[in-house]
Amino acid sequence: MRMNHLFVKIQLDVNLFLPSRKKAIMEIFTNDKNIQNKLNRSEFQELLSYFKGLRESVILREIRKKFPDHKHLDKDLEFLIAHGIVSRQDRRYELGLPIITDYPTSGLVEHFIQKTNKEYSAEDLLVWLSEEHWNNGLEKMLAVDFPMPSRYCLENAEFRLVTINSRQELPETLPNYFGNSDEPSLFPNLAGLIGDVNPEFFTNQLNLILERVLAGKAPRRTSIFLKSLIDSGVIAERPEWHVSIPVYDKNFLVDPIRELDNDAAFFFSRQLAERLLDKQESFTYLMKKKA
């Protein structure tokens, strides 16, 4: 139930010379965390960027010439081949995954918007997408060659703080910061304030502050935890202490659509989020897990 305002992606660099978050990228999505962890490594990103840019298949000698310093190149190629990411036929190599270049759910999204735009708010639908459909498991590995919204989450047993972003450029919110902790330069204010603090300790401290503010009480003391909530727009002091973002609880329920297969739900949720965000760069909300 909505309360009053009182509360696996792998990026593959195709153009390494563009500024961070403005690179031309292909993204691979997979449910397998072991594959994801491997593909996140820079040597795999470079390999996949290379294969993505090929106009025709190549022989192994050409790959070795392109990557003379790549350790375990043959082993890494075999890994990519074994998982269908790269194909090898007649000793020639090329990208094995079909590349999706646009949403396959445009008709479904248009129909959905026409059906629900008077019944539900954009905020409620964004929360519904985030909570119910965003993390549905994929039925197969996907290679996507167009930008889509992203979702980052910071949570503990008491609450979930979520940001949905419309673009690759990420605003300085706490979920974005902790979801991209390996790129602190993207968030200079938060990086300078909280550094590499332990996420579990940090969220526990946030919970103490949020509980008081949601109860209409002032925080007990100033701290970097309080300042981070203020600076990222989660809470505000004036005219009195309050949570500045939408707050929902565990009983929140919106279910305006029929069942979708997992791959359709994956694209549907992101395309609909893009439409609902419209000109907003992001949307952040707080989900209370306990009443």
Secondary structure by P-SEA (a helix, b strand, c coil): ccccccccbbbbbcccccccccccbbbbbbccaaaaaaaacaaaaaaaaaaaaccccccaaaaaaacccccaaaaaaaaaaaaccbbbccccccccbbbbcccccaaaaaaaaaaccccccaaaaaaaaacccccccccbbbbbcbbbbbbbbbbcccbbbbbbbccccccccaaaaaaacccccccaaaaaccccccaaaaaaaaaaaaaaaaaccccccccaaaaaaaaacccccccccccccccccccbbbbccccccaaaaaaaaaaaaaaaaccccbbbbbbbccc
